Amino acid sequence: MLNWLFYRPTTGQQVKAANPWQEYWGETYAPELKRALLKPVFDKLESEDKIGSLIVDIGSGASPVTRLLASKPERKRICVDIAADNGGTPDELRVRFDAEKVGQAGVLSFRKALLKICGFLEIDLKSVGEVELVDTIVVSDILNYVDFRKVLGGFAEHVKPGGRLIVLNLPYRGNRLLFSGRGLKDNRELYSFLEERHFEIEYKNFPKRSRNVKDESEELLVLVARKRGGSGATARM
Ligand SMILES: C[S@@+](CC[C@H](N)C(=O)[O-])C[C@H]1O[C@@H](n2cnc3c(N)ncnc32)[C@H](O)[C@@H]1O
């Protein structure tokens, strides 16, 4: 059995807690695999100037894959995670937030997260709800754990026309105890969902699929989709 199929989060020290969340969400999740799969995609998009300045990493974990992207003076990354430490640097904000609550103006945690983000971006709170600000959203290894429609749908509204969504998805791999009943179980559901949300798929790859297999529904997927509109050219990948 290939070990990437059933990786378990690695931590310096596993915390035995009443809440299994604490015990299982460790520091990193197959970081070498993710580097190998995502870095070439990031590099290609970067070389074509298609990553942009404002990047949101949803379900970032403690070692966000978006740190594989180069730092630039104008670049800022917002790392959203239900277990984030609310810390940050001038170019990285880590926000503790349940991504399923995105867009729920009546929820205190959403309003608090927005306030932090506005402070970080040095913008007015009003402009966040109304303006599409985000250049690139990265969703690595989280769609099993959340209501993927709610999360992607909520965040996608804030992507600029011509902006991008980069997905690494491992259907059914990970900590099944924590899977959401509304997680993404079949990659094909993602394709139709993106189409409905006005994203066109520019690139998809199944790097662990055997040569003779044609089915893509449950394969490890790396995907780039571009929000329609805007002036940016479609990526040639
Ligand atoms: C398997 S880890 C992936 C971490 C990182 N993206 C990576 O690729 O290494 C899943 C992450 O999703 C986060 N997560 C799970 N449910 C979430 C939710 N509802 N809102 C925000 N983050 C969530 C967990 O805390 C965890 O850090």
Ligand as a Chemical Component Dictionary entry (heavy atoms), coordinates in Angstrom:
data_LIG
# 
_chem_comp.id                   LIG 
_chem_comp.type                 NON-POLYMER 
_chem_comp.pdbx_formal_charge   0 
_chem_comp.three_letter_code    LIG 
# 
loop_
_chem_comp_atom.comp_id 
_chem_comp_atom.atom_id 
_chem_comp_atom.alt_atom_id 
_chem_comp_atom.type_symbol 
_chem_comp_atom.charge 
_chem_comp_atom.model_Cartn_x 
_chem_comp_atom.model_Cartn_y 
_chem_comp_atom.model_Cartn_z 
_chem_comp_atom.pdbx_ordinal 
LIG C1  C1  C 0  -5.239  17.732 6.218  1  
LIG S1  S1  S 1  -4.969  19.329 6.836  2  
LIG C2  C2  C 0  -4.287  20.170 5.423  3  
LIG C3  C3  C 0  -3.420  21.310 5.817  4  
LIG C4  C4  C 0  -2.721  22.024 4.652  5  
LIG N1  N1  N 0  -3.667  22.698 3.792  6  
LIG C5  C5  C 0  -1.890  21.075 3.861  7  
LIG O1  O1  O 0  -2.184  20.830 2.689  8  
LIG O2  O2  O -1 -0.916  20.555 4.426  9  
LIG C6  C6  C 0  -6.609  19.980 6.922  10 
LIG C7  C7  C 0  -6.674  21.329 7.588  11 
LIG O3  O3  O 0  -8.002  21.817 7.471  12 
LIG C8  C8  C 0  -8.344  22.503 8.656  13 
LIG N2  N2  N 0  -9.794  22.535 8.759  14 
LIG C9  C9  C 0  -10.632 21.498 8.862  15 
LIG N3  N3  N 0  -11.904 21.918 8.925  16 
LIG C10 C10 C 0  -11.866 23.258 8.816  17 
LIG C11 C11 C 0  -12.851 24.277 8.809  18 
LIG N4  N4  N 0  -14.167 23.988 8.925  19 
LIG N5  N5  N 0  -12.458 25.546 8.670  20 
LIG C12 C12 C 0  -11.145 25.867 8.565  21 
LIG N6  N6  N 0  -10.168 24.937 8.585  22 
LIG C13 C13 C 0  -10.518 23.653 8.702  23 
LIG C14 C14 C 0  -7.666  21.693 9.755  24 
LIG O4  O4  O 0  -7.481  22.427 10.941 25 
LIG C15 C15 C 0  -6.347  21.312 9.085  26 
LIG O5  O5  O 0  -5.324  22.244 9.355  27 
# 
loop_
_chem_comp_bond.comp_id 
_chem_comp_bond.atom_id_1 
_chem_comp_bond.atom_id_2 
_chem_comp_bond.value_order 
_chem_comp_bond.pdbx_ordinal 
LIG C1  S1  SING 1  
LIG S1  C2  SING 2  
LIG S1  C6  SING 3  
LIG C2  C3  SING 4  
LIG C3  C4  SING 5  
LIG C4  N1  SING 6  
LIG C4  C5  SING 7  
LIG C5  O1  DOUB 8  
LIG C5  O2  SING 9  
LIG C6  C7  SING 10 
LIG C7  O3  SING 11 
LIG C7  C15 SING 12 
LIG O3  C8  SING 13 
LIG C8  N2  SING 14 
LIG C8  C14 SING 15 
LIG N2  C9  SING 16 
LIG N2  C13 SING 17 
LIG C9  N3  DOUB 18 
LIG N3  C10 SING 19 
LIG C10 C11 SING 20 
LIG C10 C13 DOUB 21 
LIG C11 N4  SING 22 
LIG C11 N5  DOUB 23 
LIG N5  C12 SING 24 
LIG C12 N6  DOUB 25 
LIG N6  C13 SING 26 
LIG C14 O4  SING 27 
LIG C14 C15 SING 28 
LIG C15 O5  SING 29 
# 
